[in-house]
């Protein structure tokens, strides 16, 4: 959650294309943190 707060609520870029790129980077970061939180299960036996 700490990293989500560091991403901020508003966009820093002014140009539309750069705003789109910034949103894609934020989504990639959030997806990575989500992937780290998902447990990996392996069958035993």
C-alpha atoms as an extended CHARMM CRD file, in Angstrom:
* protein
*
        45  EXT
         1         1  UNK       CA              0.0000000000        0.0000000000        0.0000000000  PROA      1               0.0000000000
         2         2  UNK       CA              2.9230000000        2.2910000000        0.6840000000  PROA      2               0.0000000000
         3         3  UNK       CA              4.0250000000        2.0850000000       -2.9540000000  PROA      3               0.0000000000
         4         4  UNK       CA              0.5020000000        2.7770000000       -4.2050000000  PROA      4               0.0000000000
         5         5  UNK       CA              0.4730000000        6.0070000000       -2.2100000000  PROA      5               0.0000000000
         6         6  UNK       CA              3.8300000000        6.9750000000       -3.7120000000  PROA      6               0.0000000000
         7         7  UNK       CA              2.3410000000        6.7190000000       -7.2130000000  PROA      7               0.0000000000
         8         8  UNK       CA              0.1090000000        9.6850000000       -6.4160000000  PROA      8               0.0000000000
         9         9  UNK       CA             -3.4170000000       10.5250000000       -7.4070000000  PROA      9               0.0000000000
        10        10  UNK       CA             -2.6830000000       12.9530000000      -10.2680000000  PROA      10              0.0000000000
        11        11  UNK       CA             -0.6340000000       12.7200000000      -13.4340000000  PROA      11              0.0000000000
        12        12  UNK       CA              2.6580000000       14.5910000000      -13.6420000000  PROA      12              0.0000000000
        13        13  UNK       CA              2.9280000000       14.7550000000      -17.4530000000  PROA      13              0.0000000000
        14        14  UNK       CA              1.1710000000       17.4680000000      -19.4280000000  PROA      14              0.0000000000
        15        15  UNK       CA              1.3240000000       15.9640000000      -22.9100000000  PROA      15              0.0000000000
        16        16  UNK       CA             -1.4320000000       13.4170000000      -23.6280000000  PROA      16              0.0000000000
        17        17  UNK       CA              0.9300000000       10.7660000000      -25.0290000000  PROA      17              0.0000000000
        18        18  UNK       CA              3.1510000000       11.0510000000      -21.9710000000  PROA      18              0.0000000000
        19        19  UNK       CA              0.1030000000       10.7950000000      -19.6970000000  PROA      19              0.0000000000
        20        20  UNK       CA             -0.8520000000        7.5620000000      -21.4510000000  PROA      20              0.0000000000
        21        21  UNK       CA              2.6820000000        6.2170000000      -20.9790000000  PROA      21              0.0000000000
        22        22  UNK       CA              2.5980000000        7.2400000000      -17.3010000000  PROA      22              0.0000000000
        23        23  UNK       CA             -0.6780000000        5.3750000000      -16.7580000000  PROA      23              0.0000000000
        24        24  UNK       CA              0.7570000000        2.2660000000      -18.4510000000  PROA      24              0.0000000000
        25        25  UNK       CA              3.7730000000        2.3690000000      -16.1460000000  PROA      25              0.0000000000
        26        26  UNK       CA              1.5320000000        2.7250000000      -13.0720000000  PROA      26              0.0000000000
        27        27  UNK       CA             -0.5890000000       -0.2200000000      -14.2080000000  PROA      27              0.0000000000
        28        28  UNK       CA              2.5350000000       -2.3450000000      -14.7540000000  PROA      28              0.0000000000
        29        29  UNK       CA              3.8110000000       -1.5020000000      -11.2650000000  PROA      29              0.0000000000
        30        30  UNK       CA              0.4700000000       -2.3120000000       -9.6230000000  PROA      30              0.0000000000
        31        31  UNK       CA              0.2110000000       -5.5830000000      -11.5730000000  PROA      31              0.0000000000
        32        32  UNK       CA              3.6980000000       -6.5640000000      -10.3930000000  PROA      32              0.0000000000
        33        33  UNK       CA              2.7960000000       -5.9020000000       -6.7500000000  PROA      33              0.0000000000
        34        34  UNK       CA             -0.3970000000       -7.8940000000       -7.2010000000  PROA      34              0.0000000000
        35        35  UNK       CA              1.5770000000      -10.7820000000       -8.6970000000  PROA      35              0.0000000000
        36        36  UNK       CA              3.9630000000      -10.7330000000       -5.7320000000  PROA      36              0.0000000000
        37        37  UNK       CA              1.0160000000      -11.0800000000       -3.3460000000  PROA      37              0.0000000000
        38        38  UNK       CA             -0.5190000000      -14.1260000000       -5.0290000000  PROA      38              0.0000000000
        39        39  UNK       CA              0.6280000000      -17.3610000000       -3.3510000000  PROA      39              0.0000000000
        40        40  UNK       CA              2.1540000000      -20.1000000000       -5.4650000000  PROA      40              0.0000000000
        41        41  UNK       CA              0.6810000000      -23.5010000000       -4.5890000000  PROA      41              0.0000000000
        42        42  UNK       CA              2.2970000000      -26.7940000000       -5.4630000000  PROA      42              0.0000000000
        43        43  UNK       CA              0.7940000000      -30.2510000000       -5.0530000000  PROA      43              0.0000000000
        44        44  UNK       CA              2.4010000000      -32.4130000000       -2.3730000000  PROA      44              0.0000000000
        45        45  UNK       CA              2.7480000000      -36.1340000000       -2.7570000000  PROA      45              0.0000000000
